[in-house]
C-alpha cells in the first residue's frame, strides 16, 4: 500500500476517534479541520453546518480562524454550489475567479465513469465566454487574493439524501492525478461529519423535548396543588409536585411519609 494511502487511512481513523471523543460539537469540528490542514498541507479549510431546513447557519468553522474577517466571496459561491448537492473541484482557482464561478461548466458522469469524484457533479472547466471580474486589483482583499491562488475541493455534507452542510479545502496545488484521491477522501470525511452532526442534533432535540416536558409537568403540578391548598416554590417542592402528579392518575399504591403537619393528607387527596 502506498504511503499516501497509509496517510489517508491513518487520517480517517484519527478523525473517527475525535468524533467519538465526546468533546463539544464545535471544538470537535475545529480539531478535525486543523488536523486536515496539517496532514494535507492545506492553506484554507471550512466546515459549514445548517439547520434541518437548510436556512440557518448553525456552525461555521474555518482554518485558519477568520477572526471576524468575512468569508471571501468566491469561497462563499463555491460552498453555495456544493449545498445544491454538487462536489466542486477546481484545479486552478485564479482562472475560475477571473471567468466567474457562477458560469462554470458542470459535468456529471454516472458511477464508474471517468469523473474524479465517481458519480458526483464536478466543476471541471469554465466557459470561454464568461465575463472577467471587472474589479480593479486594489478592490480585492488580501484574503480573497490569497484564495485565488491554488486549488480547491468542496463537497456536500450529506445525511442520506439531505445536504446539511459543506466541507471546503484549499491547497497551493492539487495535481490532476490527485483529484480522485482527494475527492474520495473528502467525501469519506464529510460522511463521518454528517453522522456526528445528526447524532448531536438528535441528542440536542431529545434534551430540549425532555426539558420542555419537565417544565410543563411542573407548571401543571403547581396549578393542581394550588387548588387543594398546597403551596411551595422551592425546587424540592416542585419535584414533589411533579412526582405526585405523575402517579396520581394511576392505580398505583404510594406510601407517603413525613413528619406530622407536613401535608401528607393533602398529598393523598390530590
Phi, psi and omega in degrees: 000138184291159178296326178297318178294320177300317180299316182293321178295316178297322180295314179296320179296316180294320178296319177301320178295321179297320181294334180267002187287341181081011177289169177302147185309305183291325178298320179297314180297322179295320179295322178296314179299316181298318179294316177302315182298317182289317184288326185254006180057048180279149174266338181202147177205155181204143171238126177240128180237132182249166178287179186298333179273355180070019185254327186243129179287119180273315184219135172231105181248130184231157171225128350292160180305137184287337178051046175091351179284141178293152177293133178306142186303321184292318177299320179299318179294319180297316180294325176298320178295320180294329177296340177281358178102009181259140168272122184259124178236118180234106181294326182230100185294323182301320179292319178296322181294320182288324184274335180103111183294330182296337182259013182296144177281127180254122182252127180243130179233148180290165177305137181092354179281191184273004182298136179300337181253010169053066173107352178259153177293137185228135172278104185252346182198179182226144179291143182288341184262012179284149186287149175279146179302120184282350185288140174289157184305326184291345179268358179264123184294161179297322179296316181291324178297321177294325179297329183289347179264128174111196183236158179215156171226134177227121184239147177293147169265110187250145167234103189068233178268356185268129175269118184249000180173193180219153173238120185241132173228151178220137176233164174301324178197133171243116181293154182302319182289348179266349187301317182298315181295315180295319180296316179297319179296316181295323177294321179295316179296317181296325177296316179296320178297318181300317179298318180296316181298316181296318178298318179295317180295318179296318179296319179295316180295319179297319179295318179297318179296317180297319179294320179295318179295320180296316179296322179295318179296322179295319178296317179296321180295316180298318180293319182294314184284336176296330181287336180254014174091006178265132180230157178164134182239358180287162179299322180295317180293323178296323177294319178298314179302315183295320181293317179295318180298328182290322184263344185302317183287351185264174177265017183289138175276127184236132176269119180258117182245150178165165180289163180298135177086008181268358174102026181297320181293322178297320178296318182296328181276346187296000000 
